[in-house]
Amino acid sequence: MQILQNLRPWLANKYVRIALAVLVAALLISLFQSDSDNDADSNNSDIKTIVSVTTPAQYAGQQSLSLLGNVRAFSEAEITTEKSGQVTSVPVKLGQKVLSGQVIATIENASERAAVLQAEGVYDAAVASAAQNGLSVEQAETALIKEKSAAVSVLKSAYNTTNGVIVNNIDSFFSAPNTSLPGLRIDGRGNTAQLNSERIAFQSILSDWNIRVQSINTNSNLESELSFADQNVQRTIVFIDTFISVFNQQKDSSRYSESELQSFSATFTNLRSTLIGVQSSIDSAESSLKTSYENLERAKLSASGSVSSASDAQVKQALGSLRAAQANLAKTILRSPVGGTVNSLNVRTGDFINSFSPVAVVANNNALEVVTHLSDSEKSFLSEGDKVVVEGQYEGYVTQIAPAVNSLTRKTEVRIAVESSEIVNGDTVRVTKDLEASTEKDSKIQVPLTAVKFERENGSIFAVVDGKLVAKTVVTGKVLGGSVEITEGISATDEFVTDARGLVAGEEVEIK
């Protein structure tokens, strides 16, 4: 009581009372924060990290190969000029679909047309002057029928020979020659797209040719049929020449021995000679048929009392001049060699262009292929003929894998055929392939890169035992994309944590 009485005058001071109130408030706040921290620590100790686990066997069935590739057309042609001049017409537009042989642009050609007209007149005059009177109309008609029958035989023989060359020889180098994805079996050395495209073209050529041959007779337009056959035989010879070039470049082929390649080259050279012989037969039939028609015409002129005489040599000279004039005229009319879409058009009416200037690019944008590249570690996952998925929904097939690494990209080029109206020439697309355990070339186990705690040598993975993380030492091998090989330390049925980042051994976790 004495103490309180002694403090009473001191407590009566207003400032002392304020100081005491502040001190009491600070003590209460400190006690409250201490209790909150203890509660938070208690709550945090109850939170466990959630982890996912799997086994190497399960993970092997979940893997996929993912690549980026560029889309381009199977058949594409760049049209260039052969002579200089002013552009007089451009009858197509950018993005327009055109047929094979359709006119893309025309260069000023008044002088060339005049030269053709003059040559036609000279030829007609030479034919008229070469008429002879020594053959009767009846004999001429009999000879004409004989030559027509011979021409029919030549046409049927030309088809059978050419068809045999394609089916019995060329088709042996395609995996599916009569489909829209022929699949070249040999390294095309830069000609793969051309060879595949040409084989696709021959599907319709041979079918159309067969129909025409079956219905042909002496009353048919034999001149037109002979010209059609000659074009097809010449196209087949060019096809053969491309294969011979490919065979001669296969010095480092892993599929065929040098002796086999030499045998292929010799066989195709003999086939080429055979086709040249067929061409000679067609040319001879054309010449004989033309001579028979001319003889019949001369006989009719003679029978009507006309007087005519000239040299056959003059007719040939006049014909040669006519053909030369027609060839010069053709150089001024630029046509598309392939059917497709005009993807590039570099000229307008009125422009003056020089020789060998690019005019347009035409491509078949519906027959596309994807070009992508593989690293060394990914090569084992793809083979020619494998099915892949483009942009997650379109089917594609591997048509070619380069036999060697590209010196510039240090990767292996892969070509994938795909048909889809949704994919556009020039697009960049993603190509994926699901991988199965059977795809592996060896028995090594793989786990995700995120599952391994890498150390200076090898590393460790986590297993969950009684709710806690237990580290297992493993021996690592090659890194394959987003996976890493494990050569020792885990079996195919052992469970492991898929993502070890931020985890430590002994930590309590909860399995998702």
C-alpha positions as CSV (number, residue, x, y, z in Angstrom):
1,M,0.0,0.0,0.0
2,Q,2.9,2.2,0.8
3,I,4.3,1.6,-2.7
4,L,1.0,2.6,-4.4
5,Q,0.8,5.7,-2.3
6,N,4.4,6.6,-3.3
7,L,3.6,6.0,-7.0
8,R,0.2,7.8,-7.0
9,P,1.8,11.3,-7.5
10,W,3.9,9.8,-10.3
11,L,0.9,8.1,-12.0
12,A,-1.1,11.3,-11.8
13,N,1.2,12.7,-14.5
14,K,-0.6,12.5,-17.9
15,Y,2.5,11.6,-19.9
16,V,3.4,8.7,-17.7
17,R,0.0,7.2,-18.1
18,I,0.3,7.5,-21.9
19,A,3.7,5.7,-21.9
20,L,2.3,2.9,-19.8
21,A,-0.6,2.4,-22.2
22,V,1.7,2.2,-25.2
23,L,3.9,-0.4,-23.4
24,V,0.9,-2.6,-22.6
25,A,-0.4,-2.5,-26.2
26,A,3.0,-3.5,-27.6
27,L,3.2,-6.5,-25.2
28,L,-0.3,-7.7,-26.3
29,I,0.6,-7.4,-30.1
30,S,3.8,-9.3,-29.6
31,L,2.0,-12.1,-27.8
32,F,-0.7,-12.3,-30.6
33,Q,1.9,-12.5,-33.4
34,S,3.8,-15.2,-31.6
35,D,0.7,-17.3,-31.4
36,S,-0.1,-16.7,-35.2
37,D,3.4,-17.8,-36.2
38,N,3.1,-20.9,-34.2
39,D,-0.2,-21.7,-35.8
40,A,1.2,-21.1,-39.3
41,D,4.2,-23.3,-38.6
42,S,1.9,-26.0,-37.4
43,N,-0.2,-25.7,-40.6
44,N,2.8,-25.6,-43.0
45,S,4.2,-28.8,-41.4
46,D,1.0,-30.5,-42.5
47,I,1.4,-29.6,-46.3
48,K,3.0,-32.3,-48.4
49,T,4.5,-32.0,-51.9
50,I,2.4,-33.8,-54.5
51,V,4.3,-35.9,-57.0
52,S,3.6,-38.1,-60.0
53,V,5.1,-41.6,-60.4
54,T,5.4,-44.0,-63.3
55,T,7.5,-47.0,-64.4
56,P,9.9,-47.2,-67.4
57,A,7.5,-49.6,-69.1
58,Q,4.6,-47.2,-68.8
59,Y,6.7,-44.3,-69.9
60,A,7.9,-46.1,-73.0
61,G,4.3,-46.3,-74.2
62,Q,3.8,-42.6,-73.7
63,Q,6.7,-41.3,-75.7
64,S,6.4,-39.5,-79.1
65,L,8.8,-38.0,-81.6
66,S,8.0,-34.4,-82.5
67,L,9.6,-32.5,-85.4
68,L,9.2,-29.3,-87.3
69,G,9.1,-29.4,-91.1
70,N,8.5,-27.2,-94.2
71,V,5.7,-28.0,-96.7
72,R,6.5,-28.0,-100.4
73,A,4.9,-29.4,-103.6
74,F,5.8,-32.7,-105.2
75,S,5.6,-31.2,-108.7
76,E,6.7,-27.6,-109.2
77,A,8.0,-25.8,-112.3
78,E,9.7,-22.5,-112.7
79,I,8.9,-21.0,-116.1
80,T,11.6,-18.8,-117.7
81,T,12.0,-17.0,-121.0
82,E,14.1,-18.3,-123.9
83,K,14.3,-15.0,-125.6
84,S,13.9,-11.3,-124.8
85,G,11.0,-9.1,-125.8
86,Q,7.9,-7.2,-124.7
87,V,5.2,-9.0,-122.9
88,T,2.0,-8.7,-125.0
89,S,-0.4,-10.8,-122.8
90,V,-0.6,-12.5,-119.4
91,P,-3.8,-14.5,-119.5
92,V,-3.5,-16.0,-116.0
93,K,-3.6,-14.5,-112.5
94,L,-1.7,-15.2,-109.3
95,G,-3.3,-18.1,-107.5
96,Q,-5.2,-19.3,-110.6
97,K,-5.2,-23.1,-111.3
98,V,-3.8,-24.0,-114.7
99,L,-3.5,-27.1,-116.8
100,S,-0.3,-28.6,-118.2
101,G,0.4,-26.8,-121.5
102,Q,-1.7,-23.7,-120.6
103,V,-0.3,-20.4,-121.8
104,I,1.1,-18.3,-119.0
105,A,2.4,-15.3,-120.9
106,T,3.1,-14.3,-124.5
107,I,6.1,-12.2,-125.9
108,E,5.7,-10.0,-128.9
109,N,6.0,-12.4,-131.9
110,A,4.7,-10.7,-135.1
111,S,7.9,-11.5,-137.0
112,E,7.9,-15.2,-135.8
113,R,4.3,-15.6,-137.0
114,A,5.1,-14.1,-140.4
115,A,8.1,-16.5,-140.7
116,V,5.7,-19.5,-140.0
117,L,3.2,-18.3,-142.6
118,Q,6.0,-17.9,-145.2
119,A,7.4,-21.3,-144.4
120,E,4.0,-22.9,-144.7
121,G,3.7,-21.3,-148.2
122,V,7.1,-22.6,-149.2
123,Y,6.2,-26.1,-148.0
124,D,2.8,-26.2,-149.8
125,A,4.6,-25.1,-153.0
126,A,7.2,-27.8,-152.6
127,V,4.5,-30.5,-152.1
128,A,2.7,-29.3,-155.2
129,S,5.8,-29.2,-157.3
130,A,6.8,-32.8,-156.1
131,A,3.6,-34.3,-157.4
132,Q,4.2,-37.2,-159.8
133,N,2.1,-38.8,-162.4
134,G,3.4,-42.4,-162.4
135,L,1.0,-43.8,-159.8
136,S,-2.6,-44.6,-160.3
137,V,-5.2,-43.7,-157.7
138,E,-6.1,-47.3,-157.1
139,Q,-2.5,-48.3,-156.4
140,A,-2.0,-45.3,-154.2
141,E,-5.1,-46.1,-152.2
142,T,-4.0,-49.8,-151.8
143,A,-0.5,-48.6,-150.6
144,L,-2.1,-46.2,-148.2
145,I,-4.3,-48.9,-146.6
146,K,-1.2,-51.0,-146.2
147,E,0.7,-48.2,-144.5
148,K,-2.2,-47.5,-142.2
149,S,-2.3,-51.2,-141.1
150,A,1.5,-51.1,-140.5
151,A,1.0,-47.9,-138.4
152,V,-1.7,-49.6,-136.3
153,S,0.8,-52.4,-135.6
154,V,3.5,-49.9,-134.7
155,L,1.2,-48.1,-132.3
156,K,0.2,-51.3,-130.5
157,S,3.8,-52.5,-130.3
158,A,4.9,-49.0,-128.9
159,Y,2.3,-49.2,-126.1
160,N,3.2,-52.8,-125.2
161,T,6.9,-52.1,-125.1
162,T,6.6,-48.9,-123.1
163,N,4.1,-50.4,-120.7
164,G,6.5,-53.4,-120.2
165,V,9.4,-51.0,-119.4
166,I,7.3,-49.2,-116.8
167,V,5.7,-52.2,-115.1
168,N,8.5,-54.7,-115.3
169,N,11.5,-52.5,-114.7
170,I,10.8,-49.1,-113.4
171,D,8.1,-50.1,-110.9
172,S,10.6,-52.4,-109.1
173,F,12.1,-49.2,-107.7
174,F,8.9,-48.0,-106.2
175,S,7.1,-49.4,-103.1
176,A,3.6,-48.5,-104.3
177,P,3.9,-47.5,-107.9
178,N,0.1,-47.3,-108.7
179,T,-0.8,-45.0,-105.8
180,S,-0.6,-41.3,-105.1
181,L,2.5,-42.0,-103.0
182,P,4.7,-44.2,-105.1
183,G,7.6,-44.3,-102.5
184,L,10.9,-44.4,-104.3
185,R,13.0,-47.3,-103.0
186,I,16.4,-45.8,-104.0
187,D,18.1,-42.6,-103.0
188,G,17.0,-40.1,-105.7
189,R,20.0,-37.9,-105.2
190,G,17.9,-34.8,-105.6
191,N,15.5,-36.3,-108.1
192,T,13.1,-38.1,-105.7
193,A,10.2,-35.7,-106.0
194,Q,10.6,-35.7,-109.8
195,L,10.6,-39.5,-110.1
196,N,7.6,-39.9,-107.7
197,S,5.7,-37.2,-109.6
198,E,6.6,-38.8,-113.0
199,R,5.4,-42.2,-111.9
200,I,2.1,-40.7,-110.7
201,A,1.7,-39.0,-114.2
202,F,2.3,-42.4,-115.9
203,Q,-0.7,-43.9,-114.1
204,S,-3.1,-41.8,-116.2
205,I,-0.8,-41.8,-119.3
206,L,-0.7,-45.6,-119.5
207,S,-4.4,-45.9,-118.8
208,D,-5.4,-43.4,-121.5
209,W,-3.0,-44.8,-123.9
210,N,-4.3,-48.4,-123.4
211,I,-7.9,-47.2,-124.1
212,R,-6.8,-45.5,-127.3
213,V,-4.8,-48.5,-128.5
214,Q,-7.7,-50.9,-127.9
215,S,-10.0,-48.8,-130.1
216,I,-7.5,-47.9,-132.8
217,N,-8.0,-49.0,-136.4
218,T,-7.2,-47.9,-140.0
219,N,-10.0,-45.3,-139.9
220,S,-8.5,-43.6,-136.8
221,N,-6.6,-40.4,-136.9
222,L,-3.3,-42.2,-137.1
223,E,-1.1,-39.1,-137.5
224,S,-2.4,-37.9,-134.1
225,E,-2.0,-41.3,-132.5
226,L,1.6,-41.6,-133.8
227,S,2.4,-38.2,-132.4
228,F,0.8,-39.1,-129.0
229,A,2.8,-42.4,-128.9
230,D,6.0,-40.6,-129.8
231,Q,5.6,-38.1,-127.0
232,N,4.9,-40.9,-124.5
233,V,8.0,-42.9,-125.6
234,Q,10.2,-39.8,-125.4
235,R,8.9,-39.1,-121.9
236,T,9.7,-42.6,-120.9
237,I,13.2,-42.2,-122.3
238,V,13.7,-39.1,-120.1
239,F,12.4,-41.2,-117.1
240,I,14.9,-43.9,-117.9
241,D,17.7,-41.3,-118.2
242,T,17.0,-39.9,-114.7
243,F,17.2,-43.4,-113.2
244,I,20.5,-44.0,-115.1
245,S,21.9,-40.8,-113.6
246,V,20.7,-41.8,-110.1
247,F,22.4,-45.3,-110.4
248,N,25.7,-43.7,-111.5
249,Q,25.6,-41.5,-108.4
250,Q,25.0,-44.3,-105.9
251,K,28.7,-44.9,-105.1
252,D,28.1,-44.9,-101.3
253,S,24.7,-46.7,-101.3
254,S,24.1,-48.9,-98.3
255,R,21.2,-50.7,-100.0
256,Y,22.8,-51.9,-103.3
257,S,26.3,-53.1,-104.1
258,E,28.4,-51.6,-106.8
259,S,27.9,-54.6,-109.0
260,E,24.1,-54.4,-108.6
261,L,24.1,-50.7,-109.5
262,Q,26.2,-51.4,-112.6
263,S,23.7,-54.1,-113.6
264,F,20.8,-51.7,-113.1
265,S,22.6,-49.1,-115.2
266,A,23.3,-51.6,-118.0
267,T,19.7,-52.9,-118.0
268,F,18.3,-49.4,-118.2
269,T,20.7,-48.4,-120.9
270,N,19.5,-51.4,-123.0
271,L,15.9,-50.3,-122.3
272,R,16.7,-46.9,-123.5
273,S,18.1,-48.3,-126.8
274,T,14.9,-50.4,-127.1
275,L,12.7,-47.3,-126.7
276,I,14.9,-45.3,-129.2
277,G,14.2,-48.2,-131.6
278,V,10.5,-47.8,-130.9
279,Q,10.8,-44.1,-131.7
280,S,12.5,-44.9,-135.0
281,S,9.6,-47.2,-135.9
282,I,7.1,-44.5,-135.1
283,D,9.0,-41.9,-137.2
284,S,9.3,-44.4,-140.0
285,A,5.5,-45.1,-139.8
286,E,4.8,-41.4,-139.8
287,S,7.0,-40.8,-142.8
288,S,5.6,-43.8,-144.7
289,L,2.0,-42.7,-144.0
290,K,2.8,-39.2,-145.0
291,T,4.4,-40.4,-148.3
292,S,1.4,-42.6,-149.0
293,Y,-1.0,-39.7,-148.6
294,E,1.2,-37.5,-150.8
295,N,1.3,-40.3,-153.4
296,L,-2.4,-40.6,-153.3
297,E,-2.8,-36.9,-153.7
298,R,-0.3,-36.8,-156.7
299,A,-2.2,-39.7,-158.3
300,K,-5.5,-37.8,-158.0
301,L,-3.8,-34.7,-159.5
302,S,-2.5,-36.8,-162.3
303,A,-5.9,-38.4,-162.9
304,S,-7.5,-35.0,-163.1
305,G,-5.1,-33.9,-165.8
306,S,-2.8,-31.7,-163.7
307,V,0.9,-31.5,-164.6
308,S,3.2,-31.7,-161.6
309,S,6.9,-32.6,-161.0
310,A,9.4,-31.7,-158.3
311,S,12.0,-33.2,-156.0
312,D,11.2,-34.9,-152.7
313,A,14.3,-33.2,-151.3
314,Q,12.7,-29.8,-151.8
315,V,9.7,-31.0,-149.8
316,K,12.0,-32.0,-146.9
317,Q,13.9,-28.8,-147.0
318,A,10.7,-26.8,-147.0
319,L,9.4,-28.9,-144.1
320,G,12.6,-28.3,-142.1
321,S,12.2,-24.6,-142.6
322,L,8.6,-24.8,-141.4
323,R,9.5,-26.7,-138.3
324,A,12.3,-24.2,-137.5
325,A,9.9,-21.3,-137.8
326,Q,7.3,-23.0,-135.6
327,A,10.0,-23.7,-133.0
328,N,11.0,-20.0,-132.9
329,L,7.3,-19.0,-132.5
330,A,6.9,-21.5,-129.6
331,K,9.7,-19.7,-127.7
332,T,7.5,-16.6,-127.5
333,I,4.6,-18.5,-126.0
334,L,5.3,-19.5,-122.4
335,R,3.4,-22.5,-121.3
336,S,3.2,-24.4,-118.0
337,P,4.8,-27.8,-118.2
338,V,2.8,-29.0,-115.2
339,G,-0.7,-28.6,-113.9
340,G,-1.2,-26.8,-110.6
341,T,-1.6,-23.3,-109.1
342,V,0.3,-20.2,-110.1
343,N,2.2,-19.5,-106.9
344,S,4.4,-16.7,-108.3
345,L,3.9,-14.4,-111.3
346,N,6.6,-11.9,-112.0
347,V,5.5,-10.2,-115.3
348,R,2.7,-7.9,-116.4
349,T,1.5,-6.9,-119.9
350,G,3.9,-4.3,-121.3
351,D,7.0,-5.4,-119.4
352,F,10.2,-5.9,-121.3
353,I,12.0,-9.1,-120.2
354,N,15.4,-10.5,-121.0
355,S,16.3,-14.1,-121.9
356,F,16.2,-16.6,-119.1
357,S,14.2,-14.3,-116.8
358,P,11.9,-16.0,-114.3
359,V,8.2,-15.5,-115.3
360,A,6.2,-17.7,-113.0
361,V,6.2,-20.7,-110.6
362,V,3.5,-23.3,-111.0
363,A,3.1,-26.1,-108.4
364,N,0.6,-28.8,-107.6
365,N,-0.3,-27.6,-104.1
366,N,-2.6,-30.6,-103.4
367,A,0.3,-33.1,-103.7
368,L,2.6,-32.0,-101.0
369,E,5.5,-33.3,-99.0
370,V,7.0,-32.2,-95.7
371,V,10.8,-31.8,-95.5
372,T,12.2,-32.1,-92.0
373,H,15.4,-33.1,-90.3
374,L,16.5,-35.6,-87.7
375,S,19.3,-35.6,-85.2
376,D,21.6,-38.6,-84.8
377,S,19.8,-39.7,-81.6
378,E,16.4,-39.5,-83.4
379,K,17.3,-41.5,-86.6
380,S,16.5,-44.8,-85.0
381,F,12.8,-43.9,-84.5
382,L,11.9,-43.4,-88.2
383,S,12.1,-45.7,-91.2
384,E,10.9,-45.3,-94.8
385,G,7.2,-46.2,-95.1
386,D,6.4,-45.2,-91.4
387,K,3.1,-43.5,-90.7
388,V,3.2,-40.1,-89.0
389,V,0.8,-37.4,-88.0
390,V,1.0,-33.9,-89.4
391,E,-0.4,-31.0,-87.3
392,G,-2.0,-33.5,-85.0
393,Q,-4.7,-34.7,-87.5
394,Y,-3.4,-35.4,-91.0
395,E,-1.8,-38.7,-92.0
396,G,1.6,-38.8,-93.7
397,Y,4.1,-41.4,-94.7
398,V,7.9,-41.3,-94.7
399,T,8.9,-41.6,-98.4
400,Q,12.7,-41.0,-98.1
401,I,15.4,-40.7,-95.4
402,A,18.7,-39.3,-96.5
403,P,21.6,-41.8,-96.2
404,A,24.0,-39.3,-94.8
405,V,24.0,-36.2,-92.6
406,N,23.7,-32.8,-94.3
407,S,27.0,-31.0,-94.0
408,L,25.4,-27.7,-93.4
409,T,22.6,-28.5,-90.9
410,R,24.4,-31.5,-89.4
411,K,21.1,-33.4,-89.5
412,T,19.5,-36.0,-91.7
413,E,16.9,-34.9,-94.2
414,V,13.5,-36.7,-94.1
415,R,10.7,-36.4,-96.7
416,I,7.1,-37.1,-95.8
417,A,4.2,-37.3,-98.2
418,V,0.9,-35.8,-97.1
419,E,-2.4,-35.1,-98.7
420,S,-4.6,-32.4,-97.2
421,S,-6.5,-29.3,-98.4
422,E,-5.8,-27.7,-95.0
423,I,-2.0,-27.7,-95.4
424,V,-0.6,-25.0,-97.7
425,N,2.6,-25.1,-99.8
426,G,5.2,-23.1,-97.8
427,D,3.7,-23.8,-94.3
428,T,5.8,-24.8,-91.3
429,V,4.1,-27.8,-89.6
430,R,4.7,-30.1,-86.7
431,V,5.2,-33.8,-87.4
432,T,4.7,-36.4,-84.6
433,K,5.0,-40.1,-84.3
434,D,4.0,-42.2,-81.2
435,L,6.8,-44.4,-80.1
436,E,6.3,-47.9,-78.6
437,A,8.7,-50.0,-76.7
438,S,9.1,-52.3,-79.7
439,T,10.5,-49.4,-81.6
440,E,13.7,-49.3,-79.6
441,K,16.8,-50.7,-81.2
442,D,18.1,-52.0,-77.9
443,S,16.9,-53.0,-74.4
444,K,18.0,-49.9,-72.5
445,I,15.5,-48.2,-70.2
446,Q,14.5,-44.6,-70.7
447,V,13.1,-42.0,-68.2
448,P,12.2,-38.3,-68.6
449,L,15.1,-35.9,-68.2
450,T,13.2,-34.2,-65.4
451,A,13.2,-37.4,-63.3
452,V,17.0,-37.4,-63.0
453,K,19.1,-35.4,-60.5
454,F,22.2,-35.2,-62.5
455,E,25.6,-35.1,-60.8
456,R,29.2,-34.9,-62.1
457,E,28.9,-38.5,-63.1
458,N,25.6,-40.2,-63.7
459,G,22.8,-39.2,-61.2
460,S,19.9,-40.4,-59.1
461,I,16.1,-40.7,-59.2
462,F,13.5,-40.7,-56.5
463,A,11.2,-43.5,-55.4
464,V,8.5,-43.1,-52.8
465,V,8.8,-45.4,-49.8
466,D,6.3,-45.0,-46.9
467,G,5.4,-41.5,-48.0
468,K,9.0,-40.3,-48.2
469,L,11.5,-39.7,-51.1
470,V,14.3,-42.2,-51.3
471,A,17.1,-41.5,-53.8
472,K,18.4,-44.3,-56.1
473,T,21.7,-44.0,-57.8
474,V,21.5,-44.7,-61.6
475,V,24.0,-44.9,-64.5
476,T,22.9,-42.6,-67.4
477,G,23.5,-43.1,-71.1
478,K,22.5,-41.1,-74.2
479,V,20.1,-38.3,-74.1
480,L,17.3,-38.9,-76.7
481,G,15.1,-35.8,-77.1
482,G,13.3,-35.3,-73.8
483,S,14.5,-38.7,-72.4
484,V,17.7,-40.2,-71.1
485,E,18.8,-43.8,-71.2
486,I,19.4,-45.6,-67.8
487,T,21.8,-48.5,-68.1
488,E,21.9,-49.5,-64.4
489,G,20.0,-48.8,-61.2
490,I,16.4,-49.3,-62.2
491,S,14.2,-52.1,-63.8
492,A,11.3,-51.7,-66.2
493,T,8.8,-52.2,-63.4
494,D,10.3,-49.9,-60.7
495,E,8.3,-46.8,-59.9
496,F,10.0,-43.4,-59.9
497,V,9.0,-39.8,-59.5
498,T,8.6,-38.2,-63.0
499,D,9.8,-34.7,-61.9
500,A,12.6,-34.5,-59.4
501,R,13.1,-30.7,-59.6
502,G,13.1,-29.0,-56.2
503,L,12.8,-32.3,-54.3
504,V,15.2,-33.7,-51.7
505,A,15.7,-37.1,-50.2
506,G,13.7,-37.8,-47.1
507,E,11.0,-35.2,-47.9
508,E,7.5,-36.3,-47.2
509,V,5.3,-36.4,-50.3
510,E,1.9,-37.4,-51.5
511,I,1.4,-39.4,-54.8
512,K,-0.9,-37.8,-57.2
